[in-house]
Amino acid sequence: YSSAASDVYKRQVYWLVGSLGQQMSGQTMAVIGIVILGTVLVWAARVATEERFTRVAEFVLSFATAQEVVWGKFLSVVAVGICQLCVLGVLGYAAGVEMLPMLVPTAVGCAFLVALGLTLAFWARSEAHLHGMLTLALFCLFGGVVLAAWREVVPLLAVVPLWMPVAALWSAEGQSWRMVLGEVLTLGLTVGLLRRAALGLRRSVAAGER
């Protein structure tokens, strides 16, 4: 009887340690994913800032439209961000964490953050103004991680474009209707931000020519 009870106890301990380890791995992957998204936001803004404040944008717009410039930067940064997220997915799979349901909404969130970074960069009055707006955006982004610690809040995060990828990384519950709604809202807002970024680029170049 003592041996059987000992075996049951050992199995319970192994199950508890394994489940806790998998949960910690999932949360670690979520935090790494949020760091990648924050890096993408800052990188997109930095790429746009270097051209705008060094007057390179005036030369580029002499043979390309503002929409082409913005979309070119957008696609290049998004491609790099998605590659990083795919690497994270492979690492998560190796750690026993199911990452596939997270990849699509996280990629959509990556596209939104790139568009947000470009828009902030092209509409900022100065580099100090841009740094302030980026700090606020990053604070809000990482604030989603704190909110996601309460599982009841995750469904609400799924329909907010800025926090939609946070909910996807933290919950891994698949494509619920809230997540699909969040993706649709995020894609629509991304397109609107890209148009706004192109308008800001034309505005900044026109102001520099005066």
Protein Blocks (a to p, Z undefined) as FASTA:
>chain_A
ZZmmmmmmmmmmmmmmmmmmmmmmmmmmmmmmmmmmmmmmmmmmmmmmmmmmnommmmmm
mmccfklmmmmmmmmmmmmmmmmmmmmmmmmmmnopafklmmmmmmmmmmmmmmmmmmmm
mmpfbfklmmmmmmmmmmmmmmmmmmmmpmklmmmmmmgmklmmmmmmmnonojafklmm
mmmmmmmmmmmmmmmmmmmmmmmmmmmmZZ
